[in-house]
Amino acid sequence: MGKKITAKKIVSFIPFYIMMLPGIVYIIINNYIPMSGVVLAFKRYDYKLGMYRSRFTGFDNFKFLFKTKDAFNITKNTLLYNAVFIIIGTAAAITVAIILNDITGKRIKKMCQTCILVPYLISMVVVSYIVYGFLNSQFGFINKSVLEPMGIKPVSWYSTPSYWPFILVFVNLWKNLGYNCIIYYATIVGIDRSYYEAAEIDGAGKWQQIRYITLPCLKTTIIILTLMAIGRIFYSDFGLFYQVPMNSGALIDATNTIDTYVYRGLTQMNNIGMAAAAGFYQSVVGFVLILSANQIVRKVNKESALF
């Protein structure tokens, strides 16, 4: 039988409940109360009638979203870009974290951490302006300082869609590498050093230590971060796909995702119901994907699953 919870024990936990209270209130206000707005996905919103009195239209908003000629393109872009971001971003973050951990000397380590975090923090604020400065067809760094000295004609980056899948992948990697790298780096630092010492005594090289010690110890962190990313695979970084291409009409096919499509539709047609339907669709699909991915992980290694 379980231990009885006495009044004294409950009182002893009151400080912890008080510490939890701000977080609980924030989650309720920010995450749970807005869920009532899901009804907008099934209504034709009328400002005069309000959210609950507006006319019920069933699945008309979903039909409008997916019967459009752009439905396949925006879904494909959203999924493929996010899949590439997850794969390349994870590999790059782990690689940099391992290299950073192998650098000797606390001063050098601190310098490397700064070199990773500072560009990340800057890019979070002004990434679109930096990219524009690099890719401007007349005065951009790439055209003026790289291509022109080599005798190559300037490239009109903002009117050439074929370059943008690579540009967006690079910008996303640059923007998120610092944060993801530090998470993996913190995990590596926590690995018991005696494992590496024992491996060195047994004659294991650096690559063998990484393969048989570092990567297995990173497995749980990799799985958790990947599952969280899969849960948002139907969402996209709005700033990356809308602001970085400067909302260029010539780049729509290469940069249009579900989020940017809904935003353009909302600003042009003021269709709140369609925007709510897209958000509801993204949430349901993301929920199903993360459950499926977690179930696969449970079958392979139950201890590494989220739940």
N, C-alpha and C positions, 0 to 999 in steps of 0.2 A: 504494500500500500504506500501511496505517496505521502510525503511529509505534509502535515497540516500547516496551512498558512495562518499564522497567528497575527493578531492586530499589531503586535510589537514589530513583527517583520515588515508589515505593510508600512508602518510609520517610519521604519528605518530606510525604506526605499523612496520616501517622499522627495528628498533632494534630487534623486535621479529623475523622478516624474516631472519635477519642475524644470530640470534641464531639457527634458524631451519636449516640453510644452510648446516652445516657439517653433520647433521643427514640425510638430504635428499640426499646429495652427496654419503654418505656411503651406503644408501639403494639402490640407483640406481646402483652403481658400484658392490656391493656385492650381491644384490638380483635380479635385473631386467636384467642387461646386460648378466649375465650367462644363463638366460632363453633361449637365442638363441641356446644354445648347446643342446636343446631338440631334434634337428634334428638328433643327433647321435643315438637316440633310433631306428631310422628307416633306418639306413645305416650300411654298412660294412666299418668301418673306415680304411682308408689307409693313412699312415703317409706321403706318397709322394704326394697324391692328396689334403690332408687337409680335413677340416670338411665339407665344402659345395660341394666339387667336388667328394667326395667319392661315391661309388655305392649305389643307393637306393635299399633297400631290403624289404621294407614294414614292415610286422609284424613278420619277421623271427626271430628277436632277442627276441621277446616276446614268440614265440613258443619254442625257445631253452630254455628259462628260466623256462617255466611251463610244458614242456613235460618231464623234467628230473624226475627221481624217487624220488629226494629229495624235489620236489616242495611242496608236502603236508606237509612234516615234518617241513621245514623252515617256512612256513606260519603259521602252528599250533603253533610252538614255539614262533614266534614273537608276535602273538595275545595273547596267553595264558599268557606268561610272563608279557607282558605289562598290561594286565587286572588285574593280581594279584598285580603288582607294584602299579597301580592306587588305587585299593581298600585298600590294606594293608598300603601303604604309606600315603594315606589321613587319614585313621583312626589313625595311629600312630602319625602323625604330629599334628592332632587336640588334641589328648589325652595329648601329651607332652606340647603343648601350653597352654592347660587349667591348667595342673598341675603347670607349670611355673608361670602362672598368679596368682595362689592361694598361692604361696610361699610369705610370708611376709618378708619385709626388703629389701632395695635397694641393699645392699651388697650381700645378698644371691642371689638375682635375677641376678646381674651382674656375679656372679660366675657360676650360672646355664647356662646363655647365653654363657659364655666362654666354659663351658664343652660341650655344644652342637656344637658351631661353630668351635672350634679347631679341633676336630676329623673330621668334615666335610671338612675343608680346607686341612688337612693332607691327608685324604683319596682321595681327588681329584688328588693328585700328586702321591702317592705311594701305592694306594689301592691294586694293583696286587701283589706287593712285600710283603705287610703285610699279605695278604691272603696266599701267598705261604709259608711264615714263620710259619703261624698257621697250615697249612695242610701238610707240608712236611712229607712224610711217615717215614723218619728216625729221623729227628731232630725237627719236628714241635711241637709247643706248645700243641696241642690237644693230639697227640700221647704220647709225652714224659711226659707231666705234668698232664694230665687228665686221659687218658686211662691206661697208664702203672701203676701208683700207685693203680688203682682199679683192677689190674690184668686182664685187657681186652687187647686182642691182638691188635697191631697197625693196623690201617685201611689204605689201599692204596687209598687215596682220589682221586688222579688224574687218576685212572683207574677203578673207580666205578661210572658209570653214575647215578645210582639211588639216590645218595646223592646230586647231583648238582642242581636240582630244588630248594631244600631248601637252599643250600649254596648261590646260585645266588640271591634268594629273600632276604636273610639276608644281603648280601653285598650291594645290591641296597638300602635297607632300611637304613643301616648304612651310606651309602654315601650321600643320599639325605635328610635324616631326619632333619638335622640342618637347611638347607635352607628353606624347606617347613614349618618347625615348626616356624621359625622366621616370615614368612609371616602371618601365622594364629595368632601368638602371637601379632603382630602389629595390626591386626584387632581387637582382643579382648581388647587390651589396649585402643583402640579408642571408645569402647562401653561406653555410658553414665553411670556412676556409680550410678546415682539416680535410675536406673532400679533395680539394686541389693539391694539398700537400701530399696526401696519400697517393694521388694519381701521379704526381711528379716522381715520387720514390719508385713507383712501379714502371716508370719510363714512358708515361703518356705525354705526348706532345700537346701543343696548344690547341690544335684542331680537335684532337681526341678529348681533351678536357671540355671543350665547348660542346661537342657532340654528345658525350656521355654524362656530363654533370650540369653544365649551364642550361642547355635546352630542355632537358627533362625537368629541371627545377622551375623553368619558366612556363611549363605547360599549363598549369592552372590559370596563371595570369593571362596567357594568350587566349585560352578558351573563354574566360570571362569577358575580356575586352571584345573578342570576336562575336560572342553571342549578343552583347550589347549593340555592336555595330549592325549585326543582322536584323535586330529589332527595328532599326531605323533605315533599313536598306531601301524602303520606298519613299524616304524623305531625301531632300538634297539641301546642300548649303546654299541658301538663297543668295547670300552675298557673292559667293564664288560664281554662280551660274547667271546672275543678273547684273551685278555691279562690275565684276571684272571684265566681261565682254562689252560693257558700257551699253547694254540693251541694244546692241547692233542688230538691225533687221536682217543683214546678210548672214548672220551667224545663228539664226533661230534654229535651224535644223540640227546644228551640232551642239547647241548649248541649252535647248529647251527641255525642261524637266517638268514633272507634275507640279511642283511648287511654283515655278515661274509661269507655267501655263495658267494655273489658277489665279495667280496675282494679276496677270495681264487680263484675264477674263473678268476678274472682279473690278478692276479699274476701268475697263472699257464698257462692260455691260452692267456693272453693279449687281451681279447675280450672287447674292449671299448664299442662297440655297445650294448652288453648284459648288461654291468654295467649301461649304460645310460637308457636302457629299464627298468631295475629294479627300478632305481631312479624315472623315469617318472611314473611308476606304483604305487610306494609308494606315490608320491605326489598327484596323481589323487584320489586314494582311501582315503587318509587322508583328502583331500579337501571335498570329498563326505560325509565322516563320520562326519566331524565337522559341515557341513551344516545340515545334518540330526539331529545330536544331538542338535544343536542350535534351529532347528525348533521344536523339542519336548519340549525343555525348554520354547520356546515362547508360546506354547499352554498351558503349565502348569502355568507359571508365566512370563509374557511378560517383566517385569522390570528386571528380572535376566538374560535375553538373552544377548549374546555378540553384536548382531546386529539384 
